[in-house]
Amino acid sequence: MDTKQPSTAAEIIGKRLKLLRIEQGLTSATVCERAGIKPPTLTAIEGGRYNTGIRQITDVAKALGAHIEIVKD
């Protein structure tokens, strides 16, 4: 498992989405089908290597039964 702390928004969101998927016992294929995206896109999102729009992030979150929330520090 990667022990590097995420530093960018893409890395933080991707790591959290991947954790939710794993906690729910869902395969990436299932999430891709639910979110309407291709597997390489999900892999890139979960790895924090894809600066996608809010639409795809929201679609993946919805596929996981989650929502996106902006919190002010």
Secondary structure in CASP SS format (residue, H / E / C, confidence):
PFRMAT SS
TARGET T0000
AUTHOR 0000-0000-0000
METHOD secondary structure of the structure
MODEL  1
M C 1.00
D C 1.00
T C 1.00
K C 1.00
Q C 1.00
P C 1.00
S C 1.00
T C 1.00
A H 1.00
A H 1.00
E H 1.00
I H 1.00
I H 1.00
G H 1.00
K H 1.00
R H 1.00
L H 1.00
K H 1.00
L H 1.00
L H 1.00
R H 1.00
I H 1.00
E H 1.00
Q C 1.00
G C 1.00
L C 1.00
T C 1.00
S H 1.00
A H 1.00
T H 1.00
V H 1.00
C H 1.00
E H 1.00
R H 1.00
A H 1.00
G C 1.00
I C 1.00
K C 1.00
P H 1.00
P H 1.00
T H 1.00
L H 1.00
T H 1.00
A H 1.00
I H 1.00
E H 1.00
G C 1.00
G C 1.00
R C 1.00
Y C 1.00
N C 1.00
T C 1.00
G C 1.00
I H 1.00
R H 1.00
Q H 1.00
I H 1.00
T H 1.00
D H 1.00
V H 1.00
A H 1.00
K H 1.00
A H 1.00
L C 1.00
G C 1.00
A C 1.00
H C 1.00
I C 1.00
E C 1.00
I C 1.00
V C 1.00
K C 1.00
D C 1.00
END
